[in-house]
């Protein structure tokens, strides 16, 4: 067998790893979209480097766009096999891929006004075709995906449904196992269970975005956020603008704010989640409480919704988002995108950044070039 890397090699996005067996079977680990590569981004997303028609199946580690975002393009260009993933990954991929198609269409509309042209990678109809190819598999169950090939998903603790992928391959009477980590969560996480131990592998393809970094402990995160809220909204009477990824980070923020509310520490100020995708993702996350870590499980014994609290508002329509511009009172606005270069949050930043009483709080990875473009 052979392994070829067509993304997420010497960069952190565009995850695509192609496994070719001796009999010609081709298995693709993830089919992610490149992001944040400057002028090279579009060209990298236009060409796969392999023929989609020859791919036998796809094994998807999780739903983030840099791992799933080009699946509809793969289908559009001839892929007809199954896409194996966990149930929660399918649910999240459904809303993320539909959102990606809509964003591409909107970008084309904006570009035409600038007298430039570029076709979207795919549209909503391509997404619908793609979703029909998904095949769900639970954690900790070996399933046969091809003759002589089995796959096992174990919890990676990154987002709800995320998995480390384990492929057991039997060729010429010999069995070997390859493990592909996808993205790996923390062993001490606000919401999720820690990454799960998995069977011994002969080869490991390991995500290493933070392989040279030590993260600070999460124990003081709640207090640090409370300090920012108090300084901005109470001391200065300003607005707190938080760019946040719709899947993962938004739910963590809501959980922390709920904790502050339960502890009677959250000031009586409105909190707006100005992200329809963030709202949809939160509803999906709520469907999988059994994936939450031990501390959240204890919270659920007394609080049936750890992501809801008095003063929380979700805005869906554009006019609701625009109305926030005219709001003078202190408030917290959580809006996508996390890198502050798309979605609704650039408008909130533009409307508030010139006033010293307001705060723009970055709570996740933000590529310097991405943020500079906003």
Residue, then its C-alpha position, 0 to 999 in steps of 0.5 A: x500500500x501507498x500513502x499520498x498527502x494532498x493537504x494538511x502537510x506543512x500547513x494546517x488546512x486542506x486535510x486529504x490523505x490518499x491510501x492506495x492498496x495493492x489491488x488499486x482500492x483508493x481510500x481517502x482520509x478526509x476531504x478538507x478545504x484549504x483556508x488562509x493560504x492567501x492568493x494560493x488558496x483558490x488554486x489549491x482548492x481547484x485541483x485535488x491532485x487525484x481523480x475523484x472517480x477513482x476513489x473507492x470511499x472516504x473516511x471522515x474524521x470530523x465535520x470542520x470545513x478544513x476536513x470536510x469542506x471539499x466533499x461536495x466538489x469530490x462528488x461533483x467531479x465523479x465520486x460515487x462511493x460511501x462517506x463513513x463518519x460518526x452520526x454527530x459528524x454527519x449532523x454537523x457536516x450537514x449544516x457546515x457544508x450547506x453554509x459553505x455552499x451559500x458563502x461561495x455563492x455570495x462571494x461570487x455575487x460580490x466578485x461580479x460586482x468587482x468585475x472578476x469571475x470565479x465559479x463556486x466549488x459547488x452549490x447546495x444541490x451538490x451538498x444534497x447529493x453528498x449527504x446521501x452518500x454518508x454512512x454512519x458508524x458509532x464509536x468502538x465498532x469495527x465495520x467492513x468498508x471494503x474487502x479486506x478493509x475495516x474501520x474503527x472510530x474512537x473519540x478524539x475529543x476535538x468537537x462533538x463526533x470527532x474521531x481518530x480513524x483506525x484502518x485495518x488492512x489485510x493484504x497477501x495474508x498480512x494485516x496492518x493497521x493505520x491510525x489517522x488522528x484528525x484533530x486531537x482534543x485536550x485531555x482536560x476540556x471544558x465540554x468533551x470527554x478526553x481523547x480515547x485510547x485506541x488499539x496499537x497501530x503499525x503507522x500513525x498519521x498524526x495532526x500536529x498543529x500545536x505539536x510544539x506548543x503548551x496550552x495554558x490550563x483551562x481552570x482559570x478561563x471562566x475567571x478571565x472571561x469574567x474579568x473582561x466582561x466586568x471591565x468592558x461592560x460594567x466599568x466602561x459601559x461598552x460592548x464586548x465583541x467576540x469573534x467565534x467559530x460556530x462549531x466548538x468555540x461558540x458552545x464553549x463560550x455559552x457554557x462558560x456564560x451559563x456557569x457564571x449565570x448559575x454562580x450569580x456572577x454574570x451581570x444583567x446584560x444581554x448576550x447575543x449570538x449573532x450567528x444562525x450557524x452557531x445556533x444550529x450547531x448548538x442545537x446539534x451539540x445538545x443532541x449528544x450529551x453522552x459525549x460530554x465530559x464528567x464535569x458537564x455530566x454533573x452539571x446536567x444533573x441540576x441544569x438540563x441545558x448548560x448552554x442557555x441562561x437568562x439574557x441570551x438571545x439568538x439572532x437569525x435574520x440580517x435585520x436583527x443583526x443590523x439592529x445591534x449596530x444601534x444598540x447603545x447599552x452594554x452587551x456581549x455579541x458573539x458572532x462568526x467567523x472565528x478569524x474575523x474575516x467573514x460572516x457578521x462579525x467584521x461589521x460588529x468590529x467595524x462599528x465598535x473598534x474605534x471606541x475605547x470603551x469597547x473590547x474585541x476579544x479573540x478566543x481562538x486561533x486567528x491567522x494573521x493574514x486572515x485577520x488583516x484582511x477583515 
